[in-house]
């Protein structure tokens, strides 16, 4: 999956791929039928931007032998793609593109479009829960050469992302944390004391669930799976079907966006296993509060 794609564009590409496969047509043949390269058809099918007119879409649907219902669905998705492109409120995060990783545009597209975000973190807090001081230390450590101005822009971006937790009641966040996340002294004891208190407070929001997997839970699947985030999406209007989930896995120099059904199911099973060994929300608050007081002592 490539940065910047939108949910309607992903759905459009997936539906066109299904119709092409059903028609037993190759990407090369499809491209020749509407005077687009084979690579262009490939990019279209994975949700990337390709300059194709509505007339060409109609010709492509005719080439695939699509029935009227399929044509209506695809053209409806096409209208959603155009509407998303013209929405001046979308893509606000792109103003910060010069101070974030190349994959972050796509990550933000998913984060802003999803209805539910579930994340397991083994070493660090997810961005939506980080205090400015915690985030500042991470930025300075990852890129010590970054200018003070750009550091502040990174903090501004984080703050804008976090607004959704309180401004969008339809968005929910579930966080499963290894206790090690709370024990690593990111930025020092004072920063961690403040960060821990912040977790206690933000965990009281009705759409936020924070649960810790304590050290005394012993070995658990998360130690093997490592950190990841699952995005779940609302249905699209044109197709009336839920957009398939996406799993995000970040590394030091890159990231993966996973969409294969079997891969998604394995990560969902991992989450189910982690929930079984995690503390309740109430017990988590008690633990986090105790840790905050330890840092403040």
Buried (B, 14 or more C-beta within 10 A) or exposed (E): BEBBBBBBBBBBBBBBBEBBEEBEBEBEBBBBBBEBEBEBBBBBBBBBBBEBEEEBBBBBBEBBEBEEEBBEBBBBBBBBBEEBEEEEEBBEBBEBBEBBBEBBBBBBBBBBBBBBBBBBBBEBBBBBBBBBBBBBBBBBEEEEEBEEEBBBBBBBBBEEBBEBBEEEEEBBBBBBBBBBBBEEEBBEEEBBBBBBBBBBEBBEBEBBBBBBBBEEBEEBBBEEBBBBBBBBBEEBEBBEEEBBBBBBBBEEEEBEBBBEEEEBEBBBEBBEBBBEBBBEBEEBBEBBBEBBEBBEE
